[in-house]
Amino acid sequence: MAVDASADSAAAARPLAIADGQRRAFSQLMRRLTLPEDYGRLPRPTEALLNQTVAGFEIDEERTSATRYIGKITVNFRADAVRRLLQDARLPYSETVSRPVLLIPVWQAPAGEKLWEADNPWRDAWQSRPDGDGLVPLGVAPPSDSAPSLDRLLANSEDLRGFARQQGFEDVLMVSATLKQQDPGNVRIEIYPYHVGGAEFLDRLTTFTSTGGTQEEALLSAAMELSRRIEARWKERTVIDPEKQGQLSAAALFTSLAEWNKLRSALAAVPVVRKVKVLRLSHHDAQLLIAFYGEPNQLAVALAQRDVQLEQNGGFWELRGRQP
């Protein structure tokens, strides 16, 4: 979070800048966790709320003049306090983080196509997005001298998915940005996303047009807009209403102690899970009673991000580690 403040001295400007950074970080976090239609109901970052929710901050860099303080800070929040605040306000929210997605930016212009080249302006736009962290981590593919050609990647979706897996990703989003108009002060670029993988929420992304005074402005606007669309699609699937609470009985299936521990760790790490009770335990399975927020399908989506499958078999819920 970039901060900047002026006062009679740099020493006096520093706390002003940090306080402003904490307020903006709080508002950014609230918007990141909630749906756009609820933004008008979000709590304001009062001093009392910041005292309750901010765990601390770290100064990443700073510069001063006689009367000015400029820096970058990272604000850390208390997860339990934020969750309690949203629940008390009866605001649906999502804090489930998806598995990372590999994003491959393809730039298409009259001067030629750029994919893996270092001077790809579409990649530059993604890497210069402000506050790029969100519930859907995006790994932007870097320049490369040995990566497959665009024709090869598009010829077979399995080849594209295989390339993503080589990079450590299960999902890949190839986004083509095509320059359609470049009049002085009026640039128009068409954005076409193409997804391969199991993250169904990415399949719903559609083509759109971005405009700007310059090419750089249009591309940055497009990257930010697509990021917002991705986050919105994900939150539509994972947002929970804290007033909706359920429970289900599930058979946890495993073949080793390591697999059982993985299932337990996944359940403990998923925020939508309120409580887990072990009803029965043997050397190959366990019967669990799981209390959670939201609906069973939301619990299944949250667990899937931890490589755990929750599905019904013959009318009974089963829990197991995801098969490679």
Secondary structure, 3 states (H helix, E strand, C coil): CEEEEECCCHHHHHHHHHHHHHHHHHHHHHHHHECHHHHHHCCCCCHHHHHHHEEEEEEEEEEECCCEEEEEEEEEECHHHHHHHHHHCCCCECCCCCCCEEEEEEEEECCEEECCCCCCHHHHHHHCCCCCCCCCCEEECCCCCCCCCHHHHHHCHHHHHHHHHHCCCCEEEEEEEEEEEEECCEEEEEEEEEEECCCHHHHHCCCEEEEECCHHHHHHHHHHHHHHHHHHHHHHHHCECCCCEEEEEEEEECCCHHHHHHHHHHHHHCCCEEEEEEEEECCCEEEEEEEEECCHHHHHHHHHCCCEEEEEECCEEEEEECCC
